[in-house]
Amino acid sequence: MNYLMMGLCGVLGVFARFGISRCTALWVESQGLASYYAVLGTLGINILGSFLLGVVVALDGRSGASGGVLVQTLGVGFLGAFTTFSAFSVEVLGFVRGGQWGLAMGYGAGSVILGVGAAALGYFAWAK
């Protein structure tokens, strides 16, 4: 049953990522920043996903059943499908290929720092 729930949550994570990406694209285009919509969407999704995974891990730790149903369904299923390391990697590569080394380094380092910071914030806000 846990595998079914994990799969269903994964489907929901994909739809959530797609919806947020589309909304981000529309907003960014309306601001005249159309060339950066994918990067901003991916960055926002990965930071939010990192924060939420920190919360899930903290709540799972409270239950005393580390690696339990909460981590499997929400962590692996929903958030595994919601966040996207592969898109982040290709976007950094796109900056490198375009000779935009500063953007590549800033986006790469910023994503890691903000992602880890968001995960820590989510975890410590809910851990007791």
N, C-alpha and C positions, 0 to 999 in steps of 0.2 A: 504493500500500500504506500510506503514511503517513496518508492520510485515513481509511482503514478503522481503523487503530490509534487514531487520534485520536478517532474516533467511539466505538469500543469503550471507550476510557478514559473518555470523557464519560459513557457509560452507567454505568460503575462509580462515577464521581464522584457521580452523582445518587443511586445506591443508598446510597453511603456517607453522603452528607448526610442522606438520609431516615432511615437507621438511627441516626445520631448524634442527630438531632433527636428521634426517638422516645425514645431512651434518656434524653436530657436532660429531656424532658417528664415521663417517669415519675419520674426522680430529683427534679426540682424540685417536682412535685406531692406527692411523699412528704415533702418538707421544708416544705410549707405555703406555697409561693411560686408557686402555679399561675398567677397572673396575669402572671408574668414569664418563663414557660418559653420562649416564642418568642424573646424578646430574648436570654436567656442562651444558648440554642442557637445562634442566629445569630452572636453575639459569639464564642463558642468556635470555631465552624466557621471564621469569617473570620480569626481569629488563627492557628489551626492551618494554614489554607490559605496565609496570608501567610508563615508560617515555612517551610512546605514548598516554596513557590514560590521563596523565597530560596535554599533548598538546591538546587533544580533548576537555577536560574540559575547558581549557583556551580559545580555539577558540569558544566554545559554549557560554562562558560567554561574549565574544566580541559581539556575535550576539544579545544578549539581550533576547534570548529565551531559558533560562536555561532548560536543560532536553529535548532539541529539537531533531530533526532528526539526527543531527551529533552524539549526545551521544547515541541515540538508535541504529543507524546502525553501527557506528564504535566502540563506547564504549561497548555497551551491545552485539552486534552481533559479529563483528570481534574480538575485544580484549577479550571479554568474552570467546570465543572459543579458542583464541590463547594462553592465559595464562592458567596456570594449578596449582591451589592450592592443589588439591587432589594428584597430582604426587609429589609435594614438601613434603606434609605431609607423604606420604608413604616412601619417600626416607629418611626423618629424622627418621622415625620409623625403617627403615632398619639399620641405623647406631646404634640406641639404641639396637636393637635386637642382633647386632653383637658385642655389648660391646664397641662400638666406641663413647663414650659419648662426647669426645672433638669435634669430627667431627659433631655429632648431634647438639651440642650447637652452634658451629661455623657456620654451614650451616644454622641452623634455625635463629639465630640472624643476621647473615650476609645477608641472603635473605630479612629479614624484613627491616633492615637498608638500604641496597642498593636499595630495591624496593621503599621505601618511599622517599629516596633521589633522585632516578631517576624520580619519579612522580613529586616531587617538582621542579626539574631541568626542566622537560618538561613544567610544568605549568608556572613557572616564566619566562622561555625563550620566551613564546608566549603570556602571559597575558599583556595587556596594559590598 
